[in-house]
């Protein structure tokens, strides 16, 4: 492990850690596209819109898991860089069991407050039956979704990204198989889509627990599931901002869908399809960013500043280059891509406009991801919190409200690119402030 993090050439170490995460993200991306394709084949715009409206719920569950998944992995990476192995074992065990307890509390709360939450998600008379079915099943299986984020992230701190990838792909393949079976074979509708997701995450989590037994410095032993106050604070200082990144994504999607609902189910359905296609770029970018996080955290913990600078330069080049190439290709074929999912003129027209607008600032989103993972890796809690609240909450919310008043539907569509530009500028300033001693990074 030490050779990989301390001595291997940076491109080799970077891709060894990041590519398995990227491949896992690609598998999830394929599922997201397949899921949208299967649902769209019903020709029921209300069903498509209902599941799209339920997407923030899924993001919320991932956000809860991120508190102790990303928070724990960031602190463990720094501990391993300092060769504090007992500390890493205690943190890994604590994060796993606290995530289970928290998931059970979240499940109960979501079931009790189902109706008001559906209203917040933007359910209408037409979409409520579908989003209700989707919501209930997903909530009942939320423990598998939330807990999977913990072992899935922390085993990468030992360089075992391949095992994390195997678990992710296994769960995803199962979900892809079950999705059309439940949707068309059993005719379970939105409930079937949610159930397929839950079963996939159950397999994912089960495999990750088995793989944890292969680690050398990590543990799931209940007797080690306690940490010092400083370690707990360090975990949540990174985990909460990381969680807020997903929570604010849910919030942003809720605002966006709420404003789009005024233009009909077709507008919401078009954005739902666009969001899935957009994931083609985003999930790979996220894979590279978070795949590199253990290397950044370890190198920072070891105080190897030259290697840290070189790692970050390489990370920025990969993110920006990949995002630019993919954005250009998808912008060129936007109408054809939308048509693959739903061949309705209004949805193709709106979807093309939406997709091209979102893709325009994709390279900037790549830089935002690098800034965010750097702040998480080095424990810069306030900077990470600022990034978490900016793009999908404060700036996007303000952009939607202001631009909707000025330009209507067009303003709503262009709100996200505006928020991306502003967030990137904020991130760039915070990034250089955090690294005054190593300003040559960029």
C-alpha positions as CSV (number, residue, x, y, z in Angstrom):
1,X,0.0,0.0,0.0
2,X,2.8,2.5,1.0
3,X,4.6,1.9,-2.3
4,X,1.4,2.8,-4.3
5,X,0.7,6.0,-2.3
6,X,4.3,7.2,-1.7
7,X,6.5,5.9,-4.6
8,X,4.5,4.9,-7.7
9,X,4.4,7.5,-10.6
10,X,1.5,9.8,-10.1
11,X,-0.4,8.7,-13.3
12,X,0.0,5.1,-12.3
13,X,-1.2,5.7,-8.7
14,X,-4.0,8.0,-9.9
15,X,-5.5,5.6,-12.4
16,X,-5.0,2.6,-10.1
17,X,-7.2,4.3,-7.6
18,X,-9.5,6.2,-9.8
19,X,-10.3,3.9,-12.7
20,X,-12.1,1.2,-10.7
21,X,-14.2,4.0,-9.2
22,X,-14.9,5.4,-12.7
23,X,-15.8,1.9,-14.0
24,X,-18.2,1.5,-11.0
25,X,-19.7,4.9,-11.9
26,X,-20.0,3.9,-15.5
27,X,-21.9,0.8,-14.4
28,X,-24.3,3.0,-12.4
29,X,-24.5,5.3,-15.4
30,X,-25.5,2.5,-17.7
31,X,-28.2,1.5,-15.2
32,X,-29.5,5.1,-15.0
33,X,-29.8,5.2,-18.8
34,X,-31.3,1.8,-19.0
35,X,-33.8,2.6,-16.2
36,X,-34.9,5.8,-17.9
37,X,-35.1,4.0,-21.2
38,X,-37.3,1.2,-19.8
39,X,-39.6,3.6,-18.0
40,X,-39.9,5.8,-21.1
41,X,-40.9,2.8,-23.2
42,X,-44.2,2.8,-21.3
43,X,-45.1,6.0,-23.1
44,X,-46.5,7.3,-19.8
45,X,-45.1,10.8,-19.2
46,X,-46.7,10.9,-15.8
47,X,-44.7,7.8,-14.8
48,X,-41.5,9.2,-16.1
49,X,-42.1,12.5,-14.3
50,X,-43.1,10.7,-11.1
51,X,-39.9,8.8,-10.9
52,X,-37.9,11.9,-11.9
53,X,-39.6,13.7,-9.0
54,X,-38.5,10.9,-6.7
55,X,-34.8,11.3,-7.6
56,X,-34.1,13.8,-4.9
57,X,-35.0,11.2,-2.3
58,X,-32.3,8.9,-3.7
59,X,-29.8,11.7,-3.5
60,X,-30.8,12.4,0.0
61,X,-30.1,8.8,1.1
62,X,-26.7,9.0,-0.6
63,X,-26.0,12.2,1.2
64,X,-26.7,10.6,4.6
65,X,-24.3,7.8,3.8
66,X,-21.7,10.3,2.7
67,X,-21.5,11.8,6.2
68,X,-19.6,8.7,7.4
69,X,-18.5,7.3,4.1
70,X,-16.6,10.3,2.6
71,X,-16.0,11.8,6.1
72,X,-14.5,8.6,7.4
73,X,-12.4,7.9,4.3
74,X,-10.9,11.4,4.3
75,X,-9.8,11.1,8.0
76,X,-8.6,7.5,7.5
77,X,-6.5,8.6,4.4
78,X,-4.7,11.2,6.5
79,X,-4.2,8.7,9.4
80,X,-2.7,6.1,7.0
81,X,-0.4,8.8,5.6
82,X,0.9,9.3,9.2
83,X,1.0,5.4,9.7
84,X,-1.6,5.6,12.5
85,X,-3.2,2.2,11.9
86,X,-5.1,1.7,15.1
87,X,-6.8,5.0,14.6
88,X,-7.9,3.9,11.0
89,X,-9.3,0.6,12.4
90,X,-11.4,2.4,15.0
91,X,-12.7,5.1,12.6
92,X,-13.8,2.5,10.0
93,X,-15.7,0.4,12.5
94,X,-17.4,3.4,14.1
95,X,-18.5,4.8,10.8
96,X,-20.1,1.5,9.7
97,X,-22.2,1.0,12.8
98,X,-23.2,4.6,13.2
99,X,-24.4,4.6,9.6
100,X,-26.6,1.6,10.3
101,X,-28.2,3.3,13.4
102,X,-28.7,6.6,11.5
103,X,-30.3,4.8,8.5
104,X,-32.9,3.2,10.8
105,X,-33.9,6.6,12.2
106,X,-34.1,8.1,8.8
107,X,-36.3,5.3,7.6
108,X,-38.8,5.9,10.4
109,X,-38.9,9.6,9.8
110,X,-39.4,9.3,6.1
111,X,-42.3,6.9,6.6
112,X,-44.0,9.1,9.2
113,X,-43.7,12.3,7.1
114,X,-44.4,10.7,3.7
115,X,-47.3,13.0,2.6
116,X,-45.7,16.4,3.3
117,X,-42.4,15.2,1.8
118,X,-44.2,14.2,-1.4
119,X,-45.6,17.7,-1.6
120,X,-42.1,19.1,-1.2
121,X,-40.9,16.9,-4.0
122,X,-43.4,18.5,-6.3
123,X,-46.0,15.7,-6.6
124,X,-49.1,16.7,-8.6
125,X,-52.5,14.9,-8.9
126,X,-51.2,13.2,-12.0
127,X,-47.8,12.1,-10.7
128,X,-48.6,11.4,-7.0
129,X,-49.6,7.7,-7.5
130,X,-46.3,7.0,-9.2
131,X,-44.0,8.9,-6.9
132,X,-45.8,7.5,-3.9
133,X,-45.2,3.9,-5.0
134,X,-41.5,4.7,-5.8
135,X,-41.1,6.6,-2.5
136,X,-42.4,3.9,-0.2
137,X,-40.3,1.0,-1.5
138,X,-37.1,3.1,-1.7
139,X,-37.6,4.2,1.9
140,X,-38.1,0.7,3.2
141,X,-34.8,-0.3,1.7
142,X,-32.9,2.8,2.6
143,X,-30.6,1.1,5.0
144,X,-28.9,-0.8,2.2
145,X,-28.5,2.4,0.2
146,X,-27.2,4.5,3.1
147,X,-24.8,2.0,4.6
148,X,-23.2,1.0,1.3
149,X,-21.5,4.4,1.1
150,X,-19.3,3.6,4.2
151,X,-17.4,0.4,3.2
152,X,-17.6,1.4,-0.4
153,X,-15.5,4.5,0.3
154,X,-13.2,3.4,3.2
155,X,-11.8,0.3,1.5
156,X,-10.4,2.6,-1.2
157,X,-8.1,4.2,1.4
158,X,-6.1,0.9,1.4
159,X,-6.0,1.1,-2.4
160,X,-8.7,-1.6,-2.8
161,X,-10.7,0.4,-5.3
162,X,-11.1,-2.8,-7.5
163,X,-13.1,-4.5,-4.7
164,X,-15.4,-1.5,-4.4
165,X,-15.9,-1.6,-8.1
166,X,-16.8,-5.3,-8.1
167,X,-19.5,-4.7,-5.5
168,X,-20.9,-1.7,-7.3
169,X,-21.0,-3.4,-10.7
170,X,-22.5,-6.6,-9.2
171,X,-25.4,-4.7,-7.6
172,X,-25.9,-2.6,-10.8
173,X,-26.0,-5.6,-13.1
174,X,-28.7,-7.2,-10.8
175,X,-30.7,-4.0,-10.9
176,X,-30.5,-3.8,-14.7
177,X,-31.8,-7.4,-15.0
178,X,-34.6,-6.9,-12.5
179,X,-35.8,-3.5,-13.7
180,X,-37.5,-4.6,-16.9
181,X,-38.7,-7.8,-15.3
182,X,-40.5,-5.9,-12.5
183,X,-41.7,-3.2,-14.9
184,X,-43.0,-5.2,-17.8
185,X,-43.1,-8.8,-16.6
186,X,-44.7,-8.2,-13.2
187,X,-46.3,-4.8,-14.1
188,X,-45.2,-3.3,-10.8
189,X,-44.7,0.1,-12.3
190,X,-42.8,2.6,-10.1
191,X,-42.7,0.2,-7.2
192,X,-40.8,-2.3,-9.4
193,X,-38.2,0.3,-10.3
194,X,-37.6,1.1,-6.7
195,X,-37.5,-2.5,-5.6
196,X,-34.9,-3.3,-8.3
197,X,-32.8,-0.5,-6.9
198,X,-33.1,-1.7,-3.3
199,X,-32.2,-5.3,-4.2
200,X,-29.2,-4.1,-6.1
201,X,-27.9,-2.1,-3.2
202,X,-28.5,-5.0,-0.8
203,X,-26.1,-7.1,-2.9
204,X,-23.6,-4.2,-3.2
205,X,-23.6,-3.7,0.6
206,X,-23.3,-7.4,1.3
207,X,-20.3,-7.8,-0.9
208,X,-18.6,-4.8,0.6
209,X,-19.0,-6.2,4.1
210,X,-17.3,-9.5,2.9
211,X,-14.5,-7.5,1.2
212,X,-13.8,-5.6,4.4
213,X,-12.4,-8.8,5.8
214,X,-9.5,-8.6,3.4
215,X,-8.3,-5.3,4.6
216,X,-5.2,-4.9,6.9
217,X,-5.7,-1.6,8.6
218,X,-9.5,-1.3,8.6
219,X,-12.1,-3.1,10.7
220,X,-15.8,-3.8,11.2
221,X,-15.3,-5.3,14.7
222,X,-18.0,-3.9,17.0
223,X,-15.6,-3.7,19.9
224,X,-13.6,-1.1,18.0
225,X,-16.7,1.0,17.1
226,X,-15.8,4.0,19.3
227,X,-13.6,7.0,18.5
228,X,-12.2,10.0,20.4
229,X,-14.0,13.3,20.3
230,X,-11.3,14.9,18.0
231,X,-11.6,12.0,15.5
232,X,-15.4,12.3,15.6
233,X,-15.2,16.0,15.0
234,X,-12.8,15.4,12.1
235,X,-15.1,12.9,10.5
236,X,-18.2,15.1,10.6
237,X,-16.3,18.2,9.7
238,X,-15.6,16.6,6.3
239,X,-18.7,14.3,6.2
240,X,-21.3,17.0,6.7
241,X,-20.1,19.3,3.9
242,X,-19.8,16.2,1.7
243,X,-23.3,15.2,2.7
244,X,-24.6,18.7,2.0
245,X,-23.3,18.3,-1.6
246,X,-25.9,15.6,-2.2
247,X,-28.5,17.2,0.0
248,X,-28.2,20.5,-1.9
249,X,-28.5,18.5,-5.1
250,X,-31.8,17.1,-3.9
251,X,-32.8,20.6,-2.9
252,X,-31.8,22.0,-6.3
253,X,-33.7,19.3,-8.2
254,X,-36.8,20.0,-6.1
255,X,-36.7,23.7,-6.9
256,X,-36.0,23.0,-10.6
257,X,-38.8,20.4,-10.9
258,X,-41.2,22.7,-9.0
259,X,-40.7,25.5,-11.4
260,X,-40.7,23.2,-14.4
261,X,-44.0,21.7,-13.2
262,X,-45.8,25.0,-14.2
263,X,-44.9,24.1,-17.8
264,X,-46.4,20.6,-17.7
265,X,-45.4,17.0,-17.2
266,X,-43.5,17.0,-20.5
267,X,-41.1,19.7,-19.2
268,X,-40.4,17.7,-16.0
269,X,-40.1,14.5,-18.1
270,X,-37.7,16.2,-20.5
271,X,-35.5,17.3,-17.6
272,X,-35.6,13.9,-16.1
273,X,-34.3,12.4,-19.4
274,X,-31.7,15.2,-19.7
275,X,-30.4,14.6,-16.1
276,X,-29.8,10.9,-16.9
277,X,-27.9,11.7,-20.1
278,X,-25.9,14.4,-18.2
279,X,-24.8,11.6,-15.9
280,X,-22.8,10.1,-18.7
281,X,-20.3,12.9,-18.2
282,X,-20.9,13.7,-14.5
283,X,-20.5,10.2,-13.1
284,X,-17.2,9.6,-14.7
285,X,-16.0,13.0,-13.5
286,X,-17.1,12.2,-10.0
287,X,-15.3,8.8,-10.3
288,X,-12.0,10.5,-11.2
289,X,-12.4,13.1,-8.4
290,X,-13.3,10.8,-5.6
291,X,-11.1,8.0,-6.9
292,X,-8.1,10.4,-6.4
293,X,-9.2,11.5,-2.9
294,X,-7.4,8.7,-1.0
295,X,-4.1,9.7,-2.8
296,X,-4.6,13.4,-2.0
297,X,-5.5,12.7,1.6
298,X,-2.5,10.3,2.1
299,X,0.0,12.6,0.5
300,X,-1.3,15.6,2.5
301,X,-1.1,13.5,5.7
302,X,2.5,12.5,4.8
303,X,3.3,16.2,4.1
304,X,4.8,15.4,0.7
305,X,4.0,18.8,-0.8
306,X,5.8,18.2,-4.2
307,X,3.8,15.0,-4.8
308,X,0.6,16.7,-3.7
309,X,1.1,19.6,-6.2
310,X,1.8,17.2,-9.0
311,X,-1.2,15.1,-8.1
312,X,-3.6,18.1,-8.2
313,X,-2.2,19.4,-11.5
314,X,-2.8,15.9,-13.0
315,X,-6.3,15.7,-11.5
316,X,-7.3,19.1,-13.0
317,X,-6.0,18.2,-16.4
318,X,-7.9,14.9,-16.5
319,X,-11.2,16.4,-15.3
320,X,-11.1,19.4,-17.6
321,X,-10.0,17.4,-20.7
322,X,-12.5,14.6,-20.3
323,X,-15.4,17.0,-19.6
324,X,-14.6,19.2,-22.7
325,X,-14.5,16.3,-25.1
326,X,-17.6,14.6,-23.8
327,X,-19.6,17.9,-23.7
328,X,-18.8,18.6,-27.3
329,X,-19.9,15.2,-28.5
330,X,-23.1,15.1,-26.5
331,X,-24.1,18.7,-27.5
332,X,-23.7,17.7,-31.2
333,X,-26.0,14.7,-30.9
334,X,-28.4,16.1,-28.3
335,X,-31.7,15.7,-30.4
336,X,-30.9,12.1,-31.3
337,X,-30.1,11.2,-27.7
338,X,-33.4,12.6,-26.4
339,X,-35.3,10.9,-29.2
340,X,-33.9,7.5,-28.1
341,X,-35.7,7.8,-24.8
342,X,-39.0,9.4,-25.8
343,X,-40.0,10.3,-29.4
344,X,-42.3,13.2,-28.7
345,X,-41.6,16.5,-30.5
346,X,-42.2,18.7,-27.5
347,X,-39.9,16.6,-25.2
348,X,-37.2,16.4,-27.9
349,X,-37.2,20.2,-28.4
350,X,-37.2,21.1,-24.7
351,X,-34.7,18.3,-23.9
352,X,-32.2,19.4,-26.6
353,X,-32.2,22.9,-25.3
354,X,-31.8,21.7,-21.6
355,X,-29.0,19.3,-22.4
356,X,-26.9,21.7,-24.4
357,X,-27.3,24.4,-21.8
358,X,-26.2,22.1,-19.0
359,X,-23.2,20.7,-21.0
360,X,-21.8,24.1,-21.8
361,X,-20.3,24.6,-18.3
362,X,-19.3,20.9,-17.7
363,X,-15.5,21.6,-17.7
364,X,-16.1,24.1,-14.9
365,X,-18.0,21.4,-13.0
366,X,-14.9,19.2,-13.3
367,X,-12.8,21.9,-11.6
368,X,-15.5,22.3,-8.9
369,X,-15.2,18.6,-8.2
370,X,-11.4,18.8,-7.8
371,X,-11.7,21.8,-5.5
372,X,-14.3,20.0,-3.4
373,X,-12.4,16.8,-3.0
374,X,-9.2,18.7,-2.1
375,X,-11.0,20.6,0.7
376,X,-12.5,17.3,2.0
377,X,-9.1,15.5,1.8
378,X,-7.2,18.1,3.7
379,X,-9.9,18.8,6.3
380,X,-10.7,22.4,5.1
381,X,-14.2,22.1,6.6
382,X,-15.4,25.7,5.9
383,X,-14.2,25.7,2.3
384,X,-15.9,22.3,1.8
385,X,-19.0,23.6,3.4
386,X,-19.0,26.7,1.1
387,X,-18.7,24.6,-2.0
388,X,-21.5,22.3,-0.8
389,X,-23.9,25.1,-0.3
390,X,-23.0,27.1,-3.4
391,X,-23.7,25.3,-6.6
392,X,-26.9,23.3,-6.0
393,X,-28.5,25.4,-3.1
394,X,-27.8,29.1,-2.8
395,X,-26.6,30.0,-6.2
396,X,-28.9,27.6,-8.2
397,X,-31.9,28.6,-6.1
398,X,-31.3,32.3,-6.6
399,X,-30.6,31.8,-10.3
400,X,-33.8,29.9,-10.8
401,X,-36.0,32.4,-9.0
402,X,-34.4,35.4,-10.7
403,X,-34.1,34.0,-14.2
404,X,-37.6,32.5,-14.2
405,X,-39.0,35.9,-13.5
406,X,-37.0,37.5,-16.3
407,X,-37.0,34.8,-19.0
408,X,-39.6,32.1,-18.1
409,X,-38.7,28.6,-19.1
410,X,-35.5,29.7,-20.8
411,X,-34.3,31.3,-17.6
412,X,-35.0,28.1,-15.6
413,X,-33.1,26.0,-18.1
414,X,-30.0,28.4,-18.0
415,X,-30.0,28.7,-14.2
416,X,-27.7,25.7,-13.7
417,X,-24.9,27.0,-16.0
418,X,-25.0,30.4,-14.3
419,X,-24.7,28.7,-10.9
420,X,-21.8,26.6,-12.3
421,X,-19.8,29.6,-13.4
422,X,-20.3,31.4,-10.1
423,X,-19.4,28.3,-8.0
424,X,-16.2,27.7,-10.0
425,X,-15.0,31.2,-9.3
426,X,-15.7,30.8,-5.6
427,X,-13.9,27.4,-5.6
428,X,-10.9,28.8,-7.4
429,X,-10.5,31.6,-4.9
430,X,-10.8,29.2,-1.9
431,X,-8.4,26.7,-3.5
432,X,-5.6,29.2,-3.8
433,X,-6.3,30.5,-0.4
434,X,-6.0,27.0,1.0
435,X,-2.7,26.4,-0.8
436,X,-0.8,29.6,-0.5
437,X,2.3,27.7,0.3
438,X,2.0,25.7,-2.9
439,X,0.6,28.2,-5.4
440,X,2.1,26.5,-8.4
441,X,-0.5,23.7,-8.2
442,X,-2.8,25.2,-10.9
